[in-house]
């Protein structure tokens, strides 16, 4: 984030952290919280309120200021703290409010007081320098920021049963992206070389199938020509394998718009609903269950069809979808596009609890969108997903073995 980078570059700034809903990787953000340790808080406030990106100074004070940004109109709060209380402040301003309430109750139950300045036994500071120190003083394990939504994480931390969450560095490849063969901006080679710089072992090219109205329609002949191009690109690559794939449309009856003779030649087949959103819960569930049960389908893409600030996700019977996915070893996608993040965190948690395997994809339509994998990983972490829950953390050999079974 530019704000953090600019502040970090100043000599009188010791530490900068972004807190609030951004740190918790929430799908939407209302404002931005910035915490700083510094021996010169007045200089920090002066620098902060005069940054080029600032449109208006809402409040300016010696230890807290609020500005409004030019591009987004979003408010940014900055606060300064001493080193001895920075960990407690970071915990407090990271939130969530509901988790903070539970932590304060826990502190009271063992005779302590907890606030943004530390854990106190009477007037004596017990902990506050780091978040780990604060959590440990309360008799619990450290809770990752993404889990702090009061969905059972406090008790799990007390019981020492929190999961080890998937990390961005665990991801070995991206299994949905689109090229200029359909509605993408880049060609296969450009996506492949960019993905290689990200340390991936594999990617899948999954351009849209023939009946998607929002993209250039592709004939069966064009799909085969693209497969030949994938072979050509693979001959140029060293250390990265491009897999042949397609994102087929699930029609109103649950059938795919790509012939079986084409699907069986693919390394990976994604199926998604791209039309007929107004069907009822039963009909939409039936369509996804049918696709998940198709022997050629590996992944159900953006399962609820939602678009943030646009289209609400449609209602589904997730118990039936989870059952079909698990029985057929079909993966449910965590789509990393900024306007999707679908599956949502609540559904990811349910899927993990039901033993359903997941995949995190960017659904990129340009090389610039490949970095959105971080958003998908953050959403997976909010859903309590571990490395072993995410199929594209496997190496290429193990991934192909899973896809073929």
Phi, psi and omega in degrees: 000136185301321182300313180296317181298317182293318179293320181298331182285353180272137185299328185271007177256122181272317184210141177227134175222141173269126183250209175064204186291336175296315181293329178278359178059040176292154185289333175230152184231129180271319178208180185237134178248125180240129178244140185223141165252136185197147172278353183228072183299326181295321178295321178298313181297321179295315179297314184299314185286347181253010179297149184301329184283353183277129177266322184208142174264113182280311180218140176226125181216179183288333181233354178211136175220156177228131177233164175245133184278150182292307190290317188255342186072012183276143176278142176235124175259135174237137179226145177250145181221161171283157178304321186293343181240005187296320180297317179293321177296318180297318177298312185297312185276350170286323182077202358288169178304317183294319177293320178300321178298316180296321180292322178294322177298318179297316179300315180298322183295338179250016174085015180251170171236135181238129172212190183291351181259351177147183172259127186238139168254095190069239178262358183271128177285121181266319182203156179172341186294317179230159176297319180302319179297319180295311180301315182296325179293338178266006177076038183214163176283161175296135177255123178299144184306323183296338182270354190277070181231014180058049177244030178109358185288330181294312180294322178297323178293323176294320182278357182061040182238017178295143178285156170273109190286152175300148179237159180302322180291349178281341187284128183260347181184171184238123190252017168211119173203156188237142184247184177286005169288335175234254184248019177271167184261339185246162176271175185300315184297319179297317178294321181295312182293323176295319179295326178295323178293342179271001176086013181284151176266336182203157169220163173237132174269117188230063180295158183297154179275194196287331191258006179286117187286341183273001181226170176294126181295141179243129177279169177301321179296320179293322178299318180292322177296322178295322178299322176295322179293323176300317178300319181295316179295320180300328179291340179268344187272150176227104179102352177228135179249131176264122180267147178274127182210179178206147169254102182274151177272137174269117183282184187295348181250358179098004178270159178262155183264018177237131182299148179304325183295334175277315182302321184288348176271349183280150171284328184210137180236123176254139177234134180214155176273125180234006180201169179070035184292341186273003175296161182280174184305316181297315183291318179294319177298317180301319180298314182291320178298318179298316180294318180296336181270353178292129185298339183268345188275130178258327188222138167261118185274151180023072194302328183264354176069013185282154171230118184300133184064017179225265183259130175292147174296143180281157181286137180223154172269093187292333177300316179291322180292317178299319181296315180294318180297316181291316182296328185254005182056034177270135184272143171260137187271141163258102185275125189270001179300141186302329182265008179241289187045061189225113019290153173278165182304318182296323179285327176298315180300318178294319179298315178300316180296334180266005177075022180272134178277148185234165175223139178254116180236153178271339184054039185293141173246007173198164181295335181290340182270353181298331181291348180292354175306326179301322179293320178295319178295319178299319178293320177299319179295321176298334177268016176066024183281138178259169178305317183289349176277344187251117189290330182274024163265352178287156171286169187301315182300312181290326177297312180297324177297319179294317183295331183276340183278000000 
